[in-house]
Structure formats: C-alpha cells, structure tokens
Amino acid sequence: MRKEEFLDDDDKIHDKLKQKPWNEIRTNDSWAIFKIMSEFVNGYETMARIGPCVSIFGSARTKPDTKYYLLAEKIAYKISKAGYGVITGGGPGIMEAGNKGAHNGAGTSVGLNIELPFEQHYNPYIDKDKNLNFDYFFVRKVMFVKYSQGFVVMPGGFGTLDELFEAVTLIQTKKIGKFPIILVGSEFWAGLFEWIKTVMIAKEGNANSEDMNLIKIVDTEDEVVEALDNFYKKYNLSPNF
C-alpha cells in the first residue's frame, strides 16, 4: 500500500503545500512567467468582451438557504436588472449565490475561479464562455479590479478581507480610479470599522478619515443598487455602459 493512502485529508493538504527546496524554486520561477503571461492574456481577452460588471465577494463557506446566501442572490439579481454584469470568484457559498442571482436575472454571470486544495469548485450558474480558471491569486485580483465598476462585499473570511483592503488601498494610493465599495451586513462589519475609525485613524493616525468615504455599509439589496447609482452621480463618473 502506498504512503499517501495512510494520510488523512489534512496530511495530504499539508504534503501538497509544503515548501519546496530553494533550487527547485529558482528553476520553477523562470518557467512560471509563461504561465503567468498566459493567464493575463486569456483574462484580458475574455474580460474585455464582457462589459460593465460589479464584483461580489464573500465566503465560500456560506451555506444555501442562510441569511447572507439568500441576500447575495437577491443583490445579484437586482444588479443584473440594473444593467450590470456580476463577477464572482466562481466557487461555492456567496460566490454561487452571486452567480445564481445574475443567472436568474438574465444578466452576465462571470466566474474567476482559483485552484485551491480545499473549498473551491466552480458553481453551475456561470455563463459557459465566462468561466476563467487561475493558478495565481495576484492575476485573478487584477481581473477583479480592472474590469469591475464596483465591489459588493458580503461577510467572509481572510480571502474576502484581502480583496476588500486591496481595493481600498489601490484607490487610496490612486493606482486606480474611484469605484464604489459597498459592504453588506452592518452587524458583521460594524465592529471592524469602528476599530478602524477609533484606533487606526483617530488614535494612531495610520490613515485619513476621508478614506472612509470610499466605503458604504448597507443591509438590503435596494440599498446596494442605490449606492452604486449614487456613487456615479456624486463623482460625476460614468459606469461605462
């Protein structure tokens, strides 16, 4: 019997993720650039044909028929009816809910999938010609930012926070133009943003209070669409329809 047949799931994941020897890393780095280039080219060519979209982020672990799954589905439906396409990470949970809502609203439903050792598998509500697969998180995040007219951030884990703060940082540092960042679920987000206001900004001075204007916290699907529309009116910008 082979060694791997004795390993449980956690051991198999650890074995797959363990650090490679330095010489192997150096060799692989040179060839990885071609894979990275191919992911950028395929992503750019596919996404450029899609049109204006809103990205919906959130946990892959959110179960169907739960509060935030159903709300994400309603939000995506409303967004699609307002004329935006929907981009998600392509997996289960909130991502599935977002693609499902867009699909049911007869809107554009895009999935930017990432290969992971757990959690991730693409959902059945993505348009067949708009299901992209990535090996590299940073390439995938470029696609989210470059081709989104706004971010809707549902409750999630570390990956969701990574995507949220990357978007805020890029706008704050003027590496990209302004676009609306809408957090859904005041009960979930209130504690984090109270800490940002009182500790990170007021006490430590590590950010400007004006940066908080980039973010809006809401609780309903109607508030999401209203926030998107009001953002573009406020800044006299066009969502590029």
Buried (B, 14 or more C-beta within 10 A) or exposed (E): EEEEEEEEEEEEBEEEEEEEEEEEEEEEEEEEEEEBEEBBEBBBEBBEEBBBBBBBBBBBEBEEEEEBBBBBBBBBBBBBBBEBBBBBBBBBBBBBBBBBBBBBBEBBBBBBBBEEEEBBEBBEBBBEEBBBBBEBEEBBBBBBBEBBBBBBBBBBEEBBEBBBEBBBEBBBEEEBEBBBBBBBBEEBBEEEBEEBBEEEBEEEEEBEEEBBEBBBBBBEBEBBBBBBEEBBEEEEBEBEE
